[in-house]
Amino acid sequence: MPITKFSEMIAYMERFTNLEKQTDHYTTRTYRLDRMGKLLEHLGNPEREFKTIHLAGSKGKGSTASYLATALTALGYKTGLFLSPHLSDYRERFTLAGRFFDEPLLVEVGNHLIEALQDFTFIDEWGPTAPTTFELFCAYAYLLFSRSGCTWAVIETGLGGRLDATNTIVPEAVLLCPIELEHTRILGTTLAQIAAEKSKIIKEGVPVFIGYQEPVVMDTFLDEAERMHAPVHRLDGALTALTSITTCEGEEVTYRWADGREEHLLLLMRGGVQAQNSALALLTLRTLGLYEEHILTAFCANTIPGRFQRLATKPDLYVDGAHTYHSLSALLCSFATLYEKEQITIIYGALKDKDHEHMVRTVLDHTNRVIVSRPGTYKKSDLGRLKALFDSMAEPDQTILLIEENSAALDAALSMTREDGAILVCGSFYLAGGIKEAFEAREGRGEPQLA
């Protein structure tokens, strides 16, 4: 039976193997490119009908991708944007530069994909195998972009790079955002190993733009770029200085470029990391000849769910998907410019495969009130062990609570935070999404929208 609603399409794709929920295993049968390539060929290679920009990295790639898509749209190009994960609405994954596709098109393209899958087969050495959920998300996005007439699309990798389903495109540019230790069971236990996996999105002769990196990561990227004869553009070479200040109005950023230019922007997305993300996007656009001064207005207005996103005031309520040690540290340092430690309540949750000790210490350095809450059920977490770690590291005057249900955690945070204070939700995109949904339910709001 044909689907009649977008939610039915999501339910259909979720019935396949979902590697976003199963990050404990890394096999050549599940993580591979040949099956995705055959699927795209079966669909008529919709990904070839528009130009693309491809991004990988541990942090910042979603925001950087959003800046690029917003700027291309401001230049008059119809631009698709593929991101993952979503915060609270699956439609966030495939948009027109942040704007949702209309429901009729989502349904029409969904039925087209379902029908095409009826006679799609892929057989490997173990026998027939079906596409994964993420592969279907990618294919669905490409069909949406093609059917809607996109001339550009900005594509964020899901996990790693080398065997990520998005690594079947031949882009106009490759961006490599900052690398941290992450998904070590899959990508490797050292920065060099993780960087090697990410570097494999570099294509023959395609310009590569590299954000600020640790030396071992930069060396790995440069070696791969040389092997692929890819022109390299480094942010640390293009800028002589990059400064930012987090304010209530946004992020005040100053860019000093190596050619002598200086620019000042007030970005709606707060946080010092947005200075780097926006700078890498600007470098890419200028180098590709896709820069006009009016795109800076689009940059300043750009926003994306779950990035230092304020949901309410009195007290202020923010959600952020920071889920690595460095991204969490940067977030909390920016947050500390707006609020005193005594004003802050943090709702925190993290998945099992994180640098818990350093992340917990960073949280405790910035607040005296922590509520540990469940970061969704999408992936594994151990809240009991996380709470015990907080207890073992906390000072006697610090309050640590374990409240698994997100709605109850939000209620508790609101009750213990002064009106002139702030609540910060961090540690996981899934937790940020859960609290956002709980807040919208509390406020009696309708279906969540992409802000």
Secondary structure, DSSP 8 states (H G I E B T S, - for coil): ----SHHHHHHHHHTSB-TTS-TT---TTTS-SHHHHHHHHHTT-GGGGSEEEEEE-SSSHHHHHHHHHHHHHHTT--EEEE-SS-SS-GGGGEEETTEE--HHHHHHHHHHHHHHHTT---EETTEE---BHHHHHHHHHHHHHHHTT-SEEEEE-SS-STT-TTTT---SEEEE----S--HHHH-SSHHHHHHHHHTT--TT--EEE-S--HHHHHHHHHHHHHTT--EEEHHHHEEEEEEEE-SS-EEEEEEETTS-EEEEEESS-STHHHHHHHHHHHHHHHTT---TTHHHHHHH---TTSSEEEETTTEEEE----SHHHHHHHHHHHTTTS-GGGEEEEE---TTS-HHHHHHHHHTT-SEEEE----SSS---HHHHHHHHHHH--TT-EEEE--SHHHHHHHHHHHS-TTSEEEEES-HHHHHHHHHHHHHHTT--S----
